[in-house]
């Protein structure tokens, strides 16, 4: 029972971090990159950390399908930002 309560607390903390920190910043980076701006080193570090966190917590998220949509949104935004960044690099 305690393991389940710990897992429940962990997943809620993870989702709260995604909703309040990761998603808003990813949306901001997507908007910036869509305007032709480049990512800073700290932006790239942030994106790397988001993906590492997602990979690290994948098993936890897999056990909680109710949270998979928000995690999928994070990964989708990451992919869009990375694709657009690569597109900009190839043009220059």
C-alpha positions as CSV (number, residue, x, y, z in Angstrom):
1,X,0.0,0.0,0.0
2,X,2.8,2.4,0.9
3,X,4.6,1.7,-2.4
4,X,1.4,2.6,-4.3
5,X,1.0,5.8,-2.2
6,X,4.6,6.7,-3.0
7,X,4.1,6.1,-6.7
8,X,0.9,8.1,-6.6
9,X,2.8,11.1,-5.1
10,X,5.7,10.7,-7.5
11,X,3.4,10.7,-10.6
12,X,1.6,13.7,-9.4
13,X,4.8,15.6,-8.7
14,X,6.1,14.7,-12.2
15,X,2.9,15.7,-13.9
16,X,2.8,19.0,-11.9
17,X,6.3,19.7,-13.0
18,X,5.4,19.0,-16.6
19,X,2.3,21.2,-16.5
20,X,3.8,24.1,-14.7
21,X,7.4,24.2,-15.9
22,X,8.1,21.9,-18.9
23,X,5.1,22.5,-21.1
24,X,5.0,26.3,-20.8
25,X,8.7,26.5,-21.6
26,X,8.4,24.0,-24.5
27,X,5.6,26.1,-25.9
28,X,7.7,29.2,-25.6
29,X,10.7,27.5,-27.3
30,X,8.4,26.3,-30.1
31,X,7.1,29.8,-30.6
32,X,10.6,31.3,-30.6
33,X,11.9,28.7,-33.1
34,X,8.9,29.1,-35.3
35,X,9.8,32.8,-35.6
36,X,13.3,31.8,-36.9
37,X,15.2,32.4,-33.6
38,X,17.8,29.9,-32.4
39,X,18.0,28.0,-29.2
40,X,20.5,29.0,-26.6
41,X,22.8,26.4,-24.8
42,X,20.5,26.6,-21.8
43,X,17.5,25.9,-24.0
44,X,19.2,22.8,-25.4
45,X,20.2,21.7,-21.9
46,X,16.6,22.1,-20.8
47,X,15.3,20.0,-23.8
48,X,17.9,17.3,-23.1
49,X,16.8,17.2,-19.4
50,X,13.1,17.0,-20.4
51,X,13.8,13.9,-22.6
52,X,16.0,12.3,-20.0
53,X,13.3,12.8,-17.4
54,X,10.7,11.3,-19.8
55,X,12.9,8.3,-20.5
56,X,13.7,7.8,-16.8
57,X,10.0,8.0,-15.8
58,X,8.6,6.0,-18.8
59,X,7.8,2.9,-16.8
60,X,5.9,4.9,-14.2
61,X,3.9,6.7,-16.9
62,X,3.2,3.4,-18.6
63,X,1.5,2.2,-15.5
64,X,-0.7,5.3,-15.4
65,X,-2.4,5.7,-18.8
66,X,-4.4,8.7,-17.5
67,X,-1.2,10.7,-17.6
68,X,0.1,9.5,-21.0
69,X,-1.5,12.3,-23.0
70,X,0.4,15.1,-21.2
71,X,3.6,13.1,-21.6
72,X,2.9,12.6,-25.3
73,X,2.4,16.3,-25.6
74,X,5.8,17.0,-24.1
75,X,7.5,14.5,-26.5
76,X,5.5,16.0,-29.5
77,X,6.6,19.5,-28.7
78,X,10.2,18.3,-28.2
79,X,10.1,16.7,-31.7
80,X,8.6,19.8,-33.3
81,X,11.2,22.1,-31.8
82,X,14.1,19.7,-32.7
83,X,12.8,19.4,-36.3
84,X,12.4,23.1,-36.8
85,X,15.9,23.7,-35.2
86,X,17.4,21.2,-37.7
87,X,15.5,22.9,-40.5
88,X,17.0,26.2,-39.6
89,X,20.5,24.8,-39.3
90,X,20.3,23.2,-42.8
91,X,19.2,26.5,-44.3
92,X,22.1,28.4,-42.9
